[in-house]
Every structure is written in structure tokens, then in C-alpha cells.
């Protein structure tokens, strides 16, 4: 593997164990709370309080995905907000619709949907439902820490197996191995596909950039175990941040291939909405010596801005830096995945249990 250059001098974050170092105002709220003179306050406004779990009873769970550059038509999110705390997460903005901040609230106020499995089964029983792969989760990680106790994702997988509806999963948590029994059974019928996200192999960078995720070594072990169980798994080198982890693309793909990954994908960071300010604040506090350089390179990938929301370019970027990253990914993928097979779901196996029970009578 190539030697990994250091991302630069790193400062310790103010709030350890959290990605965001601020709680910017919710754009939908008229009023906001700020701490103008922290030296005069008895207690800090932003503390390191424990994660708060909020129960909600969702009305629907299967979401239609209209974005033409996602590649899947449906997603479902058993949780809202994510304790993993990935500083770059584009989905942080969605927390504002719940009345929270996209900053530390995203990591500390986790909304739980315990009725998600029942809603999913109701969807499958609807005569209008046509079998199609559903993505876990697209907005949050379905295997974030609270899943260990709630087991909502596992119960939803059981429903998918029951009806034989395909699923596509993306995670950066080793907890997915708990459900290897269900996933392997679905994989035998070409009903399951997994993507493991690896942003960096540098443990120091991971700890500050995505503080409550599994280590890169553990994610590589997850790829190996899933692959050994017959479950098709690819690596997502995402997001690539120019000047911070962009040099790691060949190493990430090589390591994933050696552990059994059958393919690879990538995206370039997009700092949409409030994420731009949150990421900038984190970068200036964590890597003050190279913050401006990284921000300028990100802007160069998005037409001079931190974010470009146009479909087709928002996750790939454009310009010289984006093109060099793309070429680096293409050459690395060709080198390490040239003999890998392309996966396709089987959409013909979907059946409602009532139909199977009737057929068993003959």
C-alpha cells in the first residue's frame, strides 16, 4: 500500500466523542438561543450531555426517492438523527424539520420509530406494492448504537425475508454482523446487497471526523465476514474530502478488495445547507493549519461554493480536482476490482404469505 501522508496538525475537539462542535440555529425557527459571553455563565450552553432518545409513531416508513442520481427508488429510516456524529453528513439538515439543530442535536437527539416493522408489513400487504429493492437507510445509519437495544432494523429485515423483498444496506457499524443469519439467507435468493462505508484508514482522523463509528479495521473485518457468508458487499469510499482523505482512495480500495469486497463506489463531499457551516467550524477548530486549503479545494469541486445541489454533479463534483479524484478512483477500481462480478437483484420471488399458504394446500 502507498504511504499515507498526515492530514496535518490536529487540535483536540472541544466536545470529545461528538463530530459537530456547534449547534447552529434551526432555519425554520424564528428564535434561537446563543451564548454570547460564556465566561459569565455558570454552566456552558453546549455540554457533553448524554444522548436523548425520542419515541415517535410514524405514519409511513417506505419513502419514495425521486433523486435521479441515487440509483434506488425507495428507502426507509427506522431512526432520525445519528449518534455516529459524522461531521460531513448531508442528512443533518433533515433534523431541522423535527425542530432540532443540524449540529450537535443531530447526534444527541435520536428519534426512534418502533412501529416501523408493522408499517413495512402493511406496505407489503398492499396490493399495489410492486417488489423493488429498498435501501436501509439513506438518511441515517440503521445500525447506529441504539439499534443494539431496539432491534428495529432486524425486525424489518425479518419482514423483508418473509415477503422476499430485496434490500440494499449501507452502514459503517459492525453491528450488521448480528443479522448475518438473515442477510445470508436472503443473499442465497439474490435479495440482499450491502455497502460498507470507509472514509479513512487513519484512526486519528476517523476519531475526530466520525467519532462513534466502527474503526476502519473493524469495517474491513465486516466486509470479510459478510463476503465469507455469501453476502455480496462493496466498499463505499465516501465522502472523499479533497486535501483531507482524497489521497487514501487507492489504499481503501485495495484493503477492501483484499477482504472480499466485490466492488466499490465513491462520492465527493457535498456540504449542503447548514452542513457547510458545521463542517467549516469543525475543520477550523480541528485542523486550523490547513482549513482554508481544504475548504478552497472543496469549493473548486463545486463551482466556487461548498455545495452544488445539481443532480449528477452534486456527489461527483466538477473541475480539475474532482476529475483527478475520479481518475484516481477509476484506476484504483480497475486495478483491484477488474475481475469482480456485477450484482443484480431477483425481483421475481416476492410473495405475500397468504398466497404461499394457499399454494401449500395443493
C-alpha positions in Angstrom: 0.0 0.0 0.0 1.0 3.6 -0.5 2.3 5.6 2.4 -0.4 7.8 3.9 0.5 11.5 4.3 -0.6 13.1 7.6 -3.8 15.2 7.3 -1.9 17.9 9.2 -1.6 19.2 12.7 -4.7 18.3 14.7 -6.2 20.1 17.6 -8.4 18.3 20.2 -12.1 18.9 19.7 -13.9 20.9 22.4 -16.6 18.3 22.7 -14.9 14.9 22.6 -17.0 12.0 21.2 -19.0 14.3 19.1 -18.5 15.4 15.5 -20.2 18.8 15.5 -18.7 21.4 17.7 -21.6 23.8 17.5 -25.4 23.9 17.4 -26.4 26.4 14.7 -30.0 27.8 14.7 -32.8 25.9 13.0 -33.7 27.7 9.8 -37.3 27.0 10.4 -37.4 28.6 13.9 -37.8 32.4 14.4 -35.9 32.4 17.7 -32.6 30.8 18.7 -30.5 30.5 21.8 -26.9 31.6 21.9 -24.2 32.1 24.4 -22.6 35.5 23.9 -20.5 35.6 27.0 -19.5 32.0 28.1 -17.1 33.3 30.7 -20.1 34.8 32.6 -22.3 31.7 32.6 -22.5 29.3 35.5 -22.7 26.3 33.0 -21.8 26.0 29.4 -24.8 26.2 27.0 -23.4 23.3 24.9 -22.3 20.5 27.1 -21.5 16.8 26.5 -24.8 15.6 27.9 -25.9 12.0 27.2 -27.8 11.1 24.0 -31.6 11.6 24.3 -33.9 9.1 22.7 -37.3 10.3 21.5 -40.1 7.9 20.6 -42.3 8.7 17.7 -45.1 6.8 16.0 -44.5 7.2 12.3 -47.4 7.1 9.8 -45.3 5.7 6.9 -41.8 4.1 6.7 -41.2 3.5 3.0 -40.0 6.7 1.2 -40.1 7.3 -2.5 -36.7 8.5 -3.7 -37.1 11.0 -6.5 -33.4 11.8 -6.9 -32.2 10.5 -10.3 -28.6 10.1 -9.1 -29.2 7.8 -6.2 -29.8 4.5 -8.1 -32.7 3.2 -5.9 -36.4 4.2 -5.8 -37.2 3.5 -2.2 -35.6 4.0 1.2 -36.6 3.5 4.9 -35.2 5.0 8.0 -36.0 3.4 11.4 -34.2 6.3 13.1 -33.9 10.0 12.6 -30.6 11.7 13.7 -27.5 9.6 14.1 -25.2 9.1 17.1 -22.3 8.3 14.8 -21.7 12.0 14.6 -20.1 12.1 11.1 -19.3 15.8 10.6 -19.8 15.7 6.8 -23.2 14.0 6.8 -25.5 15.6 4.2 -28.6 14.3 6.1 -28.0 16.6 9.1 -30.3 19.2 7.6 -33.3 16.9 7.9 -33.2 17.2 11.7 -34.4 20.8 11.3 -37.8 19.5 10.1 -38.2 17.9 13.5 -37.5 21.2 15.3 -33.8 20.5 16.1 -30.5 21.8 15.0 -28.4 20.1 12.3 -25.4 20.4 14.7 -25.0 18.6 18.0 -28.8 18.0 18.2 -28.4 15.6 15.2 -26.1 13.4 17.3 -27.7 13.8 20.7 -31.4 13.8 20.0 -32.2 10.5 18.2 -35.8 9.9 17.1 -36.9 6.3 17.2 -39.7 4.7 15.1 -40.6 1.5 17.0 -43.6 0.8 14.7 -41.5 0.7 11.6 -41.7 -3.1 11.1 -45.5 -3.0 11.3 -45.7 -0.2 8.8 -43.4 -2.1 6.4 -45.5 -5.2 6.6 -48.6 -3.1 5.9 -46.9 -1.7 2.8 -46.0 -5.2 1.5 -49.6 -6.4 2.1 -50.9 -3.5 -0.1 -51.9 -5.0 -3.4 -50.4 -2.0 -5.2 -46.9 -2.8 -3.9 -44.5 -3.9 -6.6 -41.3 -5.6 -5.5 -38.3 -3.3 -5.7 -35.1 -3.0 -3.7 -35.4 -0.8 -0.6 -32.4 1.0 0.8 -31.6 0.9 4.6 -31.3 3.8 5.3 -30.2 6.7 3.1 -30.8 9.3 5.8 -29.3 7.8 9.0 -27.3 4.6 9.7 -29.8 1.8 10.5 -27.1 0.2 12.7 -26.2 3.1 14.9 -25.7 2.3 18.6 -29.4 2.4 19.7 -30.2 -0.4 17.2 -28.4 -2.8 19.5 -31.2 -2.4 22.1 -34.2 -1.5 19.8 -33.6 -4.1 17.1 -35.9 -2.3 14.7 -33.6 -2.9 11.7 -33.5 -6.6 12.4 -37.3 -6.8 12.7 -37.6 -5.0 9.4 -35.2 -7.4 7.8 -37.3 -10.3 9.0 -40.3 -8.8 7.3 -38.3 -8.4 4.1 -37.2 -12.0 4.2 -40.8 -13.1 5.0 -42.1 -11.4 1.8 -38.9 -11.9 -0.1 -38.5 -8.3 -1.0 -34.9 -7.2 -1.9 -32.9 -4.8 0.3 -29.8 -2.8 -0.1 -28.0 -1.8 3.0 -25.3 0.8 3.7 -23.6 1.2 7.1 -20.3 1.9 8.9 -21.2 -0.1 12.0 -20.1 -3.7 12.7 -23.4 -4.4 14.3 -24.6 -5.5 10.9 -22.9 -8.8 11.7 -25.6 -9.6 14.2 -28.0 -10.0 11.3 -25.7 -12.1 9.2 -28.1 -15.1 9.5 -31.0 -13.2 7.8 -28.8 -11.5 5.3 -27.1 -14.7 4.2 -30.5 -16.4 3.7 -31.6 -13.5 1.6 -28.4 -13.5 -0.3 -28.9 -17.1 -1.4 -32.0 -15.7 -3.3 -30.2 -12.6 -4.5 -32.3 -10.4 -2.2 -29.6 -8.7 -0.2 -26.7 -6.4 -1.1 -24.5 -4.5 1.4 -22.3 -1.4 1.1 -19.7 -0.7 3.8 -18.6 2.9 4.0 -15.0 3.6 4.7 -13.9 7.2 4.7 -10.4 6.8 6.0 -7.9 4.2 7.2 -6.3 6.8 9.5 -7.7 6.1 13.0 -6.8 9.6 14.3 -8.8 11.2 11.5 -11.7 8.8 12.0 -11.9 9.6 15.7 -12.5 13.2 15.1 -14.4 13.1 11.8 -16.8 10.3 12.6 -16.3 9.7 16.3 -18.8 7.0 17.2 -18.4 4.7 14.2 -16.5 1.4 14.0 -12.8 1.6 13.2 -11.7 1.0 9.7 -10.1 -2.3 10.7 -13.4 -3.5 12.1 -15.2 -2.4 8.9 -12.7 -4.4 6.8 -13.5 -7.4 9.1 -17.2 -6.8 8.5 -16.6 -6.9 4.7 -14.6 -10.2 5.1 -17.3 -11.9 7.2 -20.2 -10.8 5.1 -18.4 -11.9 1.9 -17.4 -15.2 3.5 -21.1 -15.8 4.3 -22.0 -15.4 0.6 -23.4 -11.8 1.0 -22.4 -9.5 -1.8 -20.7 -6.5 -0.3 -19.0 -3.4 -1.8 -17.0 -0.6 -0.3 -18.1 3.0 -0.5 -15.1 5.4 -0.3 -17.3 8.2 0.7 -17.3 11.0 1.1 -13.9 11.9 -0.4 -12.8 15.3 1.0 -10.1 17.0 -1.1 -7.0 17.7 0.9 -8.1 15.6 3.8 -8.7 12.0 2.8 -8.5 12.1 -1.0 -5.1 10.5 -1.1 -6.5 7.4 0.6 -8.6 6.2 -2.3 -6.2 3.5 -3.6 -5.4 2.2 -0.1 -9.1 2.0 0.9 -10.0 0.1 -2.3 -7.0 -2.2 -2.1 -7.8 -3.1 1.6 -11.5 -3.7 0.8 -10.6 -5.9 -2.2 -8.2 -8.0 -0.1 -11.0 -8.5 2.5 -13.5 -9.8 -0.1 -15.4 -6.7 -1.4 -16.8 -7.3 -4.8 -17.0 -3.7 -6.0 -16.5 -0.1 -5.0 -18.1 3.3 -5.2 -17.3 6.9 -4.2 -18.7 10.3 -3.7 -17.2 13.7 -3.2 -18.2 15.6 -0.1 -21.2 18.0 -0.5 -21.7 20.5 2.3 -25.4 21.3 1.7 -27.4 23.7 3.8 -26.4 24.0 7.5 -23.7 21.3 7.0 -21.4 23.9 5.3 -21.1 26.0 8.5 -21.0 23.0 10.8 -18.2 21.4 8.8 -16.3 24.7 8.5 -16.5 25.3 12.2 -15.2 21.7 12.9 -12.4 22.0 10.3 -11.1 25.3 11.6 -11.1 24.0 15.2 -9.7 20.6 14.4 -7.2 21.3 11.6 -6.6 25.1 11.8 -3.3 24.9 9.8 -5.0 23.5 6.7 -8.6 24.5 7.0 -8.6 27.2 4.3 -6.8 24.9 1.8 -9.3 22.1 2.3 -12.3 24.5 2.0 -10.9 26.1 -1.1 -10.4 22.6 -2.7 -14.0 21.6 -1.9 -15.2 24.9 -3.4 -13.2 24.2 -6.5 -15.1 20.9 -6.9 -18.5 22.7 -6.7 -18.2 25.8 -8.8 -16.7 28.0 -6.1 -19.2 27.0 -3.4 -19.2 24.5 -0.6 -22.2 22.8 -2.2 -23.7 22.2 -5.6 -27.2 20.7 -5.5 -27.5 19.9 -9.1 -28.3 16.2 -9.8 -25.5 14.4 -11.5 -22.7 16.7 -10.2 -23.5 17.2 -6.5 -21.9 13.9 -5.5 -19.2 13.8 -8.2 -18.1 17.4 -8.4 -16.5 19.1 -11.4 -13.3 20.8 -12.3 -9.7 19.7 -12.2 -9.6 18.5 -8.6 -12.8 16.5 -8.9 -11.6 15.0 -12.2 -8.2 13.9 -10.6 -10.2 12.2 -7.8 -12.4 10.5 -10.3 -9.4 9.2 -12.3 -7.7 8.0 -9.1 -10.8 6.1 -8.2 -11.2 4.6 -11.7 -7.6 3.5 -11.9 -7.7 2.0 -8.4 -11.0 0.2 -9.1 -9.7 -1.2 -12.3 -6.6 -2.4 -10.5 -8.3 -4.1 -7.5 -11.8 -5.0 -8.9 -11.2 -5.8 -12.5 -12.5 -9.4 -12.1 -15.4 -8.7 -9.8 -18.9 -9.7 -10.9 -21.8 -7.2 -11.1 -24.7 -7.9 -8.8 -28.4 -7.9 -9.8 -31.4 -8.4 -7.5 -34.0 -11.1 -8.2 -37.4 -9.3 -8.3 -39.4 -12.4 -9.1 -39.6 -14.0 -5.7 -41.8 -11.6 -3.9 -44.9 -13.3 -2.4 -47.4 -12.5 0.2 -47.6 -15.1 2.9 -51.3 -15.7 2.3 -50.6 -16.7 -1.3 -47.9 -19.2 -0.2 -50.1 -20.8 2.4 -52.9 -21.2 -0.2 -50.5 -22.9 -2.6 -49.3 -25.3 0.1 -52.8 -26.8 0.3 -52.5 -28.4 -3.1 
